Amino acid sequence: MIIGVPKEIKNNENRVAMTPSGVSELVRKGHTVYVQHTAGNGSGFSDEDYTRAGAKILPTIEEVYATAEMIVKVKEPIASEYPLVRKGQLLFTYFHFASDRALTEAMIASGAVCIAYETVIGPQGGLPLLIPMSEVAGRMSVQEGARFLEKPQGGRGILLGGVPGVKPARVLILGAGVVGRNAALMAAGLGADVTITDISLPTLRHVAETMPANVRTLYSSRHNIEQELPTTDLVIGSVLIPGAKAPHLVTADMLALMRPGTVMVDVAIDQGGCFETSHPTTHADPVYTVDGIVHYAVANIPGAVPCTSTLALTNATLPYAIQLADKGWQKACKENKGLAEGLNIVDGKVVYPAVAEAWDLPLAKVEY
């Protein structure tokens, strides 16, 4: 198969979809890999690194799309890429269709086959292609939250871990999935007073048994969240419904319960956000303030640490990319039902229920 790796063009997205090591594995199996010029620079990989691994370098993104049968990316195509996607072309990347109608309509119109990292299911369940970036985003959410709690950044001027004789900051984490648990570990390690919420009692029991003593669990309900907000310094939203739009757990009227300078980090923003007042921001301009509350809603948080993120992502995606390249998407998805769960749009039809529901579109059955 001919595989294309374009340079990411989303704001401050420094990751690349495949490392030279990943390229080497695909080339060794007889596939041809085209990498766009400088695609790996942001992650520390030069064109020469890719050439040594067996890739061919193309100068423009247009040439990569025009040449490749399968496009492997990190983030969803943006508007300037829509015209480059061809009918029957396979796109393997993060899509998050349920939060972006324009993207959904563009990929329907393209006639491409869209396999979304975020809905692929692993052999033991779970979301194996979302987990590594969720781990990064969860840890980064605390790092960024701590930074914007500083007074010069607009926050309350609170040190997350406090000092002897001074209480630490209070952190409220909404959702005890991969993002939430990683955020809790980071915040607890820095010495914060952490509360993590979820609607799953088995999950809360597991968290209570495995987390440090400064992490407490709380059943997630509007009432309980409202009770926590007045004394919370940092709120991290990490709720995920696979492939669907995130629910609003903090509504606009609830901002009045918080102290000015409180920071909210919405890790769910690429699924629409779990704070009603959230809208996507960028690494170049990451925060804004509503009613005195600092909002951080960068949609590609792991893009800030590409040297870590790219390696972690390729470790997870490469086995699936190899299956798709070796067998073609139809045979690969027939044989791997978890990979088939990644199919969101095929030949102009929505085949993933949560995407169809999000935009009130007809749901089609995949035809192999």
C-alpha positions as CSV (number, residue, x, y, z in Angstrom):
1,M,0.0,0.0,0.0
2,I,1.1,3.6,-0.6
3,I,0.9,5.5,2.7
4,G,1.2,9.2,3.2
5,V,2.2,11.2,6.3
6,P,1.4,14.9,5.8
7,K,2.8,17.7,8.0
8,E,0.2,18.7,10.7
9,I,-1.0,22.2,10.0
10,K,-3.3,22.8,13.0
11,N,-2.2,25.7,15.2
12,N,1.0,24.7,17.1
13,E,0.5,21.0,16.3
14,N,4.1,19.7,16.4
15,R,3.3,16.0,16.5
16,V,3.7,13.8,13.5
17,A,1.7,10.6,12.8
18,M,4.6,8.3,12.3
19,T,8.1,8.0,13.6
20,P,11.1,6.8,11.4
21,S,10.8,3.5,13.4
22,G,7.2,3.1,12.3
23,V,8.1,4.0,8.7
24,S,10.9,1.3,8.8
25,E,8.4,-1.4,9.9
26,L,6.0,-0.5,7.1
27,V,8.7,-0.4,4.4
28,R,10.1,-3.7,5.7
29,K,6.7,-5.2,5.0
30,G,6.8,-4.0,1.4
31,H,4.8,-0.8,1.7
32,T,5.7,2.6,0.3
33,V,5.7,5.5,2.7
34,Y,5.7,9.2,1.6
35,V,6.4,11.8,4.2
36,Q,5.9,15.5,3.7
37,H,9.1,17.7,3.9
38,T,9.8,18.7,7.5
39,A,6.7,16.8,8.8
40,G,8.8,15.4,11.7
41,N,10.8,18.5,12.6
42,G,8.5,19.5,15.5
43,S,9.0,16.1,17.1
44,G,12.7,16.0,16.6
45,F,12.8,13.8,13.4
46,S,14.6,15.2,10.3
47,D,13.9,14.3,6.7
48,E,17.2,12.5,6.7
49,D,15.9,10.3,9.6
50,Y,12.9,9.3,7.5
51,T,15.0,8.8,4.4
52,R,17.3,6.4,6.3
53,A,14.2,4.5,7.4
54,G,13.1,4.0,3.8
55,A,10.6,6.8,3.3
56,K,10.3,9.0,0.3
57,I,10.1,12.8,0.9
58,L,7.5,14.9,-0.9
59,P,7.7,18.7,-0.8
60,T,4.0,19.6,-0.4
61,I,0.9,18.4,1.4
62,E,-1.0,18.4,-1.9
63,E,1.5,15.8,-3.3
64,V,1.2,13.6,-0.3
65,Y,-2.6,13.5,-0.5
66,A,-2.6,13.0,-4.3
67,T,-0.1,10.1,-4.0
68,A,-1.3,8.1,-1.0
69,E,-3.9,5.4,-0.7
70,M,-3.9,5.7,3.1
71,I,-3.3,9.0,4.9
72,V,-2.0,8.6,8.5
73,K,-2.4,11.8,10.6
74,V,-2.5,13.0,14.2
75,K,-5.4,15.5,14.1
76,E,-8.4,15.8,11.9
77,P,-8.1,17.5,8.5
78,I,-8.9,21.2,8.7
79,A,-10.7,23.3,6.0
80,S,-7.7,23.8,3.7
81,E,-7.3,20.0,3.6
82,Y,-10.9,19.1,2.7
83,P,-10.4,19.5,-1.0
84,L,-7.3,17.2,-1.0
85,V,-9.2,14.2,0.3
86,R,-10.2,11.8,-2.5
87,K,-13.0,9.4,-2.9
88,G,-12.0,5.9,-1.6
89,Q,-9.0,7.2,0.2
90,L,-8.4,5.8,3.6
91,L,-7.9,8.4,6.4
92,F,-6.6,7.1,9.8
93,T,-6.5,9.8,12.5
94,Y,-8.3,11.5,15.3
95,F,-11.6,12.9,14.0
96,H,-14.0,13.7,16.9
97,F,-16.8,14.1,14.3
98,A,-19.5,14.6,17.0
99,S,-18.1,18.0,17.8
100,D,-17.6,19.3,14.3
101,R,-20.4,19.4,11.8
102,A,-18.3,21.1,9.0
103,L,-15.7,18.3,9.2
104,T,-18.4,15.6,9.2
105,E,-20.1,17.1,6.1
106,A,-16.8,17.5,4.3
107,M,-15.7,13.9,4.9
108,I,-19.2,12.7,3.8
109,A,-18.8,14.7,0.6
110,S,-15.3,13.4,0.0
111,G,-16.4,9.8,-0.3
112,A,-13.3,8.8,1.8
113,V,-13.1,6.0,4.4
114,C,-12.6,7.6,7.8
115,I,-11.3,5.5,10.6
116,A,-11.1,7.4,13.9
117,Y,-8.4,6.6,16.4
118,E,-10.8,7.6,19.3
119,T,-13.4,4.9,18.6
120,V,-11.1,1.9,17.9
121,I,-11.7,-0.8,20.6
122,G,-8.8,-2.9,22.0
123,P,-8.8,-6.7,22.4
124,Q,-9.5,-6.3,26.1
125,G,-11.9,-3.4,25.6
126,G,-11.0,0.2,26.2
127,L,-9.8,2.8,23.7
128,P,-6.1,1.8,22.9
129,L,-5.5,4.7,20.5
130,L,-6.9,7.3,22.8
131,I,-5.2,6.1,25.9
132,P,-1.6,7.3,25.3
133,M,-2.8,10.9,24.4
134,S,-5.2,10.8,27.3
135,E,-2.3,10.0,29.6
136,V,-0.4,12.9,28.2
137,A,-3.4,15.3,28.3
138,G,-4.3,14.3,31.9
139,R,-0.8,15.0,33.1
140,M,-0.5,18.2,31.0
141,S,-3.8,19.5,32.4
142,V,-2.3,19.8,35.8
143,Q,0.9,21.3,34.6
144,E,-1.1,23.9,32.6
145,G,-3.6,24.4,35.4
146,A,-0.8,25.1,37.9
147,R,0.8,27.6,35.5
148,F,-2.5,29.6,35.0
149,L,-3.2,29.7,38.7
150,E,-0.2,32.0,38.9
151,K,-1.3,35.7,39.4
152,P,0.6,37.0,36.3
153,Q,-1.3,34.5,34.2
154,G,-4.7,35.6,35.5
155,G,-5.1,33.0,38.3
156,R,-5.7,33.3,42.0
157,G,-2.0,33.2,42.8
158,I,-2.1,29.8,44.4
159,L,0.8,27.3,44.6
160,L,-0.7,23.9,43.8
161,G,1.1,22.0,46.6
162,G,1.2,24.8,49.1
163,V,4.1,25.0,51.6
164,P,4.5,24.0,55.3
165,G,2.0,26.1,57.2
166,V,0.0,27.0,54.1
167,K,-2.8,24.8,52.7
168,P,-2.3,23.4,49.2
169,A,-4.7,24.2,46.3
170,R,-7.9,22.3,45.9
171,V,-8.3,20.4,42.6
172,L,-11.6,19.0,41.4
173,I,-11.4,16.5,38.6
174,L,-14.6,15.6,36.7
175,G,-14.3,12.1,35.3
176,A,-12.2,9.2,36.6
177,G,-11.2,7.8,33.2
178,V,-7.6,7.7,31.8
179,V,-7.4,11.5,31.7
180,G,-8.9,12.0,35.2
181,R,-6.7,9.3,36.8
182,N,-3.5,10.7,35.2
183,A,-4.5,14.2,36.3
184,A,-5.1,13.0,39.8
185,L,-1.7,11.3,40.0
186,M,0.0,14.5,38.9
187,A,-1.9,16.8,41.1
188,A,-1.5,14.5,44.1
189,G,2.2,14.2,43.4
190,L,2.5,18.0,43.5
191,G,0.8,17.9,46.9
192,A,-2.6,19.3,46.0
193,D,-5.8,18.4,47.8
194,V,-7.6,16.4,45.1
195,T,-11.2,15.3,44.6
196,I,-12.1,13.1,41.6
197,T,-15.7,12.4,40.6
198,D,-17.4,9.8,38.4
199,I,-20.8,8.2,38.1
200,S,-19.3,4.6,38.2
201,L,-19.0,3.3,41.7
202,P,-16.6,0.5,40.7
203,T,-14.4,3.1,39.1
204,L,-14.5,5.2,42.2
205,R,-13.7,2.2,44.4
206,H,-10.7,1.4,42.2
207,V,-9.4,5.0,42.4
208,A,-9.9,5.0,46.2
209,E,-7.8,1.8,46.5
210,T,-5.0,2.8,44.2
211,M,-4.5,6.6,44.6
212,P,-2.4,8.5,47.1
213,A,-4.1,9.5,50.4
214,N,-4.6,13.1,49.2
215,V,-7.0,12.0,46.5
216,R,-10.6,11.7,47.6
217,T,-13.5,10.3,45.5
218,L,-17.0,11.8,45.1
219,Y,-20.0,10.6,43.2
220,S,-20.7,12.9,40.3
221,S,-23.9,14.8,40.4
222,R,-24.8,18.5,39.8
223,H,-25.5,19.0,43.5
224,N,-22.1,17.5,44.5
225,I,-20.2,19.5,41.9
226,E,-22.0,22.7,43.0
227,Q,-21.0,22.0,46.6
228,E,-17.3,21.7,45.6
229,L,-16.9,24.7,43.3
230,P,-16.9,27.5,45.9
231,T,-13.7,26.1,47.5
232,T,-12.0,24.7,44.4
233,D,-9.0,26.4,42.8
234,L,-8.5,24.2,39.7
235,V,-11.3,22.3,37.9
236,I,-10.2,19.7,35.3
237,G,-12.9,18.4,33.0
238,S,-12.1,15.0,31.6
239,V,-15.4,13.4,30.8
240,L,-15.5,11.1,27.7
241,I,-18.4,9.4,25.9
242,P,-16.7,7.5,23.1
243,G,-17.4,9.2,19.8
244,A,-20.1,11.4,21.2
245,K,-20.4,15.0,22.3
246,A,-19.3,15.6,25.9
247,P,-22.0,16.6,28.5
248,H,-21.9,20.0,30.1
249,L,-21.1,19.3,33.8
250,V,-20.3,22.9,34.7
251,T,-23.0,25.3,33.3
252,A,-22.7,29.0,32.8
253,D,-24.7,29.8,35.9
254,M,-22.3,27.7,38.0
255,L,-19.4,30.1,37.4
256,A,-20.9,32.4,39.9
257,L,-20.2,29.8,42.6
258,M,-16.4,30.1,42.0
259,R,-13.9,32.6,43.2
260,P,-12.3,35.0,40.7
261,G,-9.0,33.5,39.4
262,T,-10.2,29.9,39.6
263,V,-8.9,28.0,36.6
264,M,-10.9,25.5,34.5
265,V,-9.1,23.1,32.1
266,D,-11.4,21.5,29.6
267,V,-9.6,18.4,28.3
268,A,-12.9,17.3,26.7
269,I,-12.9,20.3,24.3
270,D,-12.2,18.2,21.2
271,Q,-15.5,16.5,22.0
272,G,-17.4,19.7,22.4
273,G,-16.2,20.5,25.9
274,C,-17.7,19.6,29.3
275,F,-18.0,23.2,30.5
276,E,-20.9,25.2,28.9
277,T,-18.7,28.3,28.6
278,S,-15.8,26.5,26.8
279,H,-14.7,27.2,23.3
280,P,-11.6,25.8,21.6
281,T,-8.3,27.7,22.1
282,T,-4.8,27.2,20.8
283,H,-1.4,26.9,22.3
284,A,-0.6,30.4,20.9
285,D,-3.6,31.9,22.8
286,P,-4.6,29.2,25.3
287,V,-6.9,31.0,27.8
288,Y,-9.7,33.5,28.1
289,T,-11.8,34.7,31.1
290,V,-15.5,34.5,31.7
291,D,-17.0,36.0,34.8
292,G,-13.6,36.1,36.4
293,I,-12.9,32.4,35.8
294,V,-9.9,31.5,33.7
295,H,-10.7,28.9,30.9
296,Y,-8.0,26.8,29.3
297,A,-9.5,24.8,26.3
298,V,-6.7,23.9,24.0
299,A,-7.9,21.2,21.7
300,N,-4.5,19.5,21.1
301,I,-2.9,19.6,24.5
302,P,-0.4,16.8,23.7
303,G,0.9,18.8,20.8
304,A,2.9,21.0,23.3
305,V,5.1,18.0,24.1
306,P,5.5,16.3,20.7
307,C,8.8,14.5,21.5
308,T,6.9,12.5,24.1
309,S,3.5,12.4,22.4
310,T,4.6,11.3,18.9
311,L,6.5,8.3,20.3
312,A,3.5,7.3,22.6
313,L,1.0,7.7,19.7
314,T,3.0,5.7,17.2
315,N,3.5,2.9,19.7
316,A,-0.3,2.5,19.8
317,T,-1.3,3.2,16.2
318,L,1.4,1.3,14.3
319,P,0.0,-2.2,14.8
320,Y,-3.3,-1.0,13.4
321,A,-1.7,0.9,10.5
322,I,0.2,-2.3,9.6
323,Q,-3.1,-4.3,9.6
324,L,-4.7,-1.7,7.3
325,A,-1.7,-1.6,5.0
326,D,-1.2,-5.4,4.8
327,K,-4.9,-6.3,4.3
328,G,-6.8,-3.2,3.1
329,W,-9.4,-1.6,5.3
330,Q,-12.2,-4.1,4.4
331,K,-10.4,-7.3,5.2
332,A,-8.7,-5.7,8.3
333,C,-12.0,-4.5,9.7
334,K,-13.7,-7.8,9.0
335,E,-11.0,-9.7,10.9
336,N,-10.6,-7.2,13.7
337,K,-13.9,-6.1,15.2
338,G,-12.2,-3.6,17.4
339,L,-10.7,-1.9,14.4
340,A,-14.1,-1.9,12.7
341,E,-15.4,0.2,15.6
342,G,-13.1,2.9,14.3
343,L,-15.1,3.2,11.1
344,N,-17.1,6.5,11.3
345,I,-17.7,7.5,7.7
346,V,-17.5,5.3,4.6
347,D,-18.2,6.3,1.0
348,G,-20.3,9.2,1.9
349,K,-22.3,7.5,4.7
350,V,-22.1,7.8,8.4
351,V,-21.7,4.4,10.0
352,Y,-21.0,5.3,13.6
353,P,-24.1,5.7,15.8
354,A,-22.9,8.6,18.0
355,V,-22.0,10.7,14.9
356,A,-25.3,10.1,13.2
357,E,-27.1,11.0,16.5
358,A,-25.0,14.2,17.0
359,W,-26.0,15.7,13.7
360,D,-29.4,13.9,13.1
361,L,-28.0,12.1,10.1
362,P,-29.0,8.7,8.7
363,L,-27.0,5.7,10.0
364,A,-25.8,3.3,7.4
365,K,-24.4,-0.2,7.8
366,V,-20.9,-0.8,6.7
367,E,-20.7,-2.7,3.4
368,Y,-17.5,-4.7,3.0
